[in-house]
Amino acid sequence: MHKLPSEAPAWTREFLAGLAGLEPLACDVALMVPFTHLAGMARLTFGTPVALGSQDVSAHAEGAYTGEVSAAMVADTGAAYAVVGHSERRQYHREGDAVVREKVARALEAGLVPVLCVGETREQRDAGRAREVVLAQLRGALAGLDGVSPERLVVAYEPVWAIGTGLTATAADAQEMCAGVRAELADLVPGGEAVRVLYGGSMKPSNAAELLAQPDVDGGLVGGASLSAPDLLAIVAATRRE
């Protein structure tokens, strides 16, 4: 929840100008922005390599749900993605696996690609339950859903203890969990081993290259570092592999 709609154009123009200097890009780039920013930023990013997405989406398709924003509304702005199950939604809004599953379903129905977030707390990791917790969240969000395929899903592993704390999982930790996520996806989704798996815990210019070099880390769900256009550009540049 950063930047006003009136502030977003300056950031977007700075980012797009820098991105042009990196083309041809070695990765897909999507900006996950507040609902209030989507329409304005859609005009600025139209015809560029940058896609847009929302930071959340309602579990309901439509109806008397005051304050909610449906997946169809998000898609109608031209957005292509929706973040679902972010740890802050799970923590602050008590969203459990059942709600997250409904949000994934609504996003798919509207033609959006859900970016499904899974991750463990520090206490769960210290108790040796990290893998158990993450894979249970994955199953809870995807089991039994129709219309899920590798091109219609992104999964982001975000260790909750590394979000906004300055702490980062080691590259080996990130690789181990992302590999586990990929193996579980192979059982949950047809062709699931091809689903893009991102790392989402305090990725920044100083550690992006090492994290992105891991074989099962396909990209990053960038948080605080994205507030700085130069920092986000540096992370995009780090996707180039020799």
C-alpha positions in Angstrom: 0.0 0.0 0.0 2.4 2.6 -1.3 2.2 5.6 -3.7 -0.9 7.5 -4.7 -2.5 7.2 -8.1 -1.2 10.7 -8.8 2.3 9.6 -8.0 2.3 6.3 -10.0 2.7 7.9 -13.5 6.2 9.4 -12.6 7.4 6.1 -11.2 6.0 4.2 -14.2 7.6 6.4 -16.8 10.9 6.2 -15.1 10.6 2.4 -15.0 9.5 2.1 -18.6 12.4 4.3 -19.8 14.9 2.2 -17.9 13.3 -1.0 -19.1 13.7 0.1 -22.8 17.4 0.0 -22.2 17.3 -3.6 -21.2 15.4 -4.9 -24.2 15.2 -7.6 -25.4 14.1 -8.7 -22.0 15.2 -12.0 -20.5 12.0 -12.3 -18.4 8.4 -11.4 -18.2 7.6 -8.3 -16.2 4.3 -7.6 -14.3 3.5 -4.9 -11.9 1.1 -5.8 -9.1 -0.5 -2.6 -8.1 -3.4 -1.3 -5.9 -6.9 -1.5 -7.5 -7.0 2.3 -7.6 -3.9 2.4 -9.9 -4.9 -0.2 -12.5 -6.8 1.9 -15.0 -4.3 4.8 -15.1 -1.3 2.5 -15.3 -2.9 0.4 -18.0 -2.9 3.5 -20.2 0.8 4.0 -19.6 1.9 0.4 -20.1 -0.3 -0.3 -23.1 2.0 -1.5 -26.0 4.9 -2.1 -23.7 6.3 -5.5 -22.4 4.9 -4.7 -19.0 1.8 -6.5 -17.8 -0.4 -5.4 -14.8 -2.0 -7.3 -12.0 -3.9 -6.6 -8.8 -2.6 -7.3 -5.3 -5.7 -9.2 -4.3 -9.1 -10.2 -5.7 -12.5 -11.1 -4.2 -13.5 -14.6 -3.5 -16.9 -13.7 -5.0 -17.8 -13.3 -8.6 -20.3 -10.4 -8.0 -23.1 -9.4 -5.7 -23.8 -7.5 -2.5 -20.2 -7.5 -1.2 -19.6 -3.8 -0.5 -15.9 -2.9 -0.8 -14.9 -6.0 -2.7 -13.3 -5.9 -6.1 -14.1 -8.9 -8.4 -11.7 -10.7 -10.7 -13.9 -9.6 -13.7 -13.5 -5.9 -12.6 -9.7 -6.4 -12.5 -9.6 -8.1 -15.9 -11.7 -5.4 -17.4 -8.9 -2.8 -16.7 -6.6 -4.8 -19.0 -4.8 -6.5 -16.1 -3.5 -10.1 -16.6 -2.6 -11.2 -13.1 -3.9 -11.2 -9.6 -1.9 -12.0 -6.4 -3.8 -14.5 -4.3 -3.1 -15.7 -0.7 -0.3 -13.2 0.1 1.0 -13.8 3.6 -0.3 -10.3 4.7 -3.8 -11.3 3.6 -3.5 -14.6 5.4 -2.2 -12.9 8.6 -4.1 -9.6 8.8 -7.4 -10.7 7.2 -7.4 -14.3 8.4 -7.7 -15.8 4.9 -7.4 -19.5 5.1 -6.9 -22.1 2.4 -10.6 -22.3 1.6 -10.8 -18.6 0.9 -7.6 -18.6 -1.1 -8.9 -21.5 -3.2 -12.1 -19.5 -4.1 -9.9 -16.5 -5.1 -7.8 -18.7 -7.3 -11.0 -20.1 -8.9 -12.5 -16.6 -9.5 -9.2 -15.3 -11.0 -9.1 -18.3 -13.4 -12.8 -17.8 -14.4 -12.1 -14.2 -15.3 -9.1 -15.1 -17.4 -6.5 -13.8 -14.9 -3.4 -15.7 -14.0 -3.4 -16.1 -10.2 0.0 -15.6 -8.5 -0.6 -18.0 -5.6 1.6 -17.2 -2.6 2.6 -19.9 -0.1 5.0 -19.6 2.8 5.9 -20.5 6.4 6.4 -18.4 9.5 9.6 -18.3 11.5 8.0 -20.4 14.2 6.9 -23.1 11.7 10.4 -23.2 10.1 12.1 -23.5 13.5 9.7 -26.3 14.4 10.8 -28.2 11.2 7.4 -27.8 9.6 8.3 -25.4 6.8 7.8 -27.9 3.9 4.7 -29.4 5.5 3.1 -26.0 5.8 4.0 -24.8 2.4 2.8 -27.9 0.6 -0.4 -28.0 2.6 -1.2 -24.4 1.5 -0.5 -25.4 -2.1 -2.9 -28.4 -1.9 -5.5 -26.4 -0.1 -5.5 -23.7 -2.9 -5.4 -26.0 -5.9 -6.8 -29.5 -5.2 -9.8 -30.2 -7.3 -9.8 -27.0 -9.3 -10.6 -27.1 -13.0 -8.9 -24.9 -15.6 -5.5 -24.9 -14.0 -2.5 -25.3 -16.3 1.1 -24.3 -16.4 0.4 -21.1 -18.4 -2.5 -20.1 -16.2 -0.8 -20.3 -12.8 2.2 -18.8 -11.1 3.3 -19.9 -7.6 5.4 -17.6 -5.3 7.2 -19.0 -2.3 7.4 -16.3 0.3 8.9 -17.2 3.6 6.9 -15.0 5.9 9.8 -14.3 8.2 11.7 -12.7 5.3 9.1 -10.2 4.2 9.9 -6.7 5.1 12.4 -7.8 7.7 15.6 -7.5 5.6 16.1 -11.2 6.2 16.4 -13.5 3.2 16.3 -17.2 2.8 19.7 -18.5 1.6 19.8 -19.4 -2.1 20.0 -23.0 -1.0 16.9 -22.6 1.2 15.0 -21.0 -1.6 16.0 -23.7 -4.1 15.1 -26.5 -1.7 11.6 -25.1 -1.1 10.9 -24.1 -4.7 12.0 -27.6 -5.9 9.5 -29.1 -3.3 6.8 -26.8 -4.6 7.5 -27.9 -8.2 7.4 -31.6 -7.3 4.0 -31.1 -5.6 2.7 -29.1 -8.5 3.5 -32.1 -10.8 0.9 -34.1 -8.8 -1.7 -31.3 -8.6 -1.7 -29.8 -12.0 -1.4 -31.4 -15.5 2.1 -30.6 -16.6 2.6 -28.9 -13.2 6.4 -29.2 -13.3 6.3 -26.3 -15.9 4.5 -23.9 -13.6 6.6 -20.8 -12.9 7.8 -20.8 -9.3 9.0 -17.5 -7.9 10.9 -16.5 -4.7 9.3 -13.7 -2.8 11.2 -12.9 0.4 13.2 -9.6 0.4 14.7 -10.0 -3.1 16.8 -7.0 -3.9 19.6 -6.0 -6.3 22.3 -7.4 -4.0 20.9 -11.0 -3.8 18.8 -11.3 -7.0 21.4 -12.8 -9.2 22.3 -15.6 -6.7 18.6 -16.4 -6.1 17.6 -16.3 -9.7 20.5 -18.6 -10.6 18.9 -21.5 -8.7 17.4 -24.1 -11.1 14.0 -24.1 -9.5 13.7 -20.3 -8.9 12.0 -19.0 -12.1 11.7 -15.4 -11.0 10.9 -13.1 -8.1 7.9 -11.6 -6.4 9.6 -8.3 -5.5 8.2 -6.3 -2.6 10.0 -3.3 -1.0 12.7 -3.1 -3.6 10.1 -2.3 -6.2 9.4 1.1 -4.7 12.6 2.2 -6.3 12.5 2.0 -10.1 16.3 1.7 -10.4 16.3 -1.2 -7.9 13.6 -3.0 -9.7 15.4 -2.5 -13.0 18.6 -3.9 -11.5 16.6 -7.1 -10.5 15.2 -7.3 -14.0 18.7 -7.1 -15.4 19.8 -9.9 -13.0 17.5 -12.3 -14.9 20.0 -12.4 -17.7 21.9 -15.7 -17.4 25.1 -16.6 -19.1 
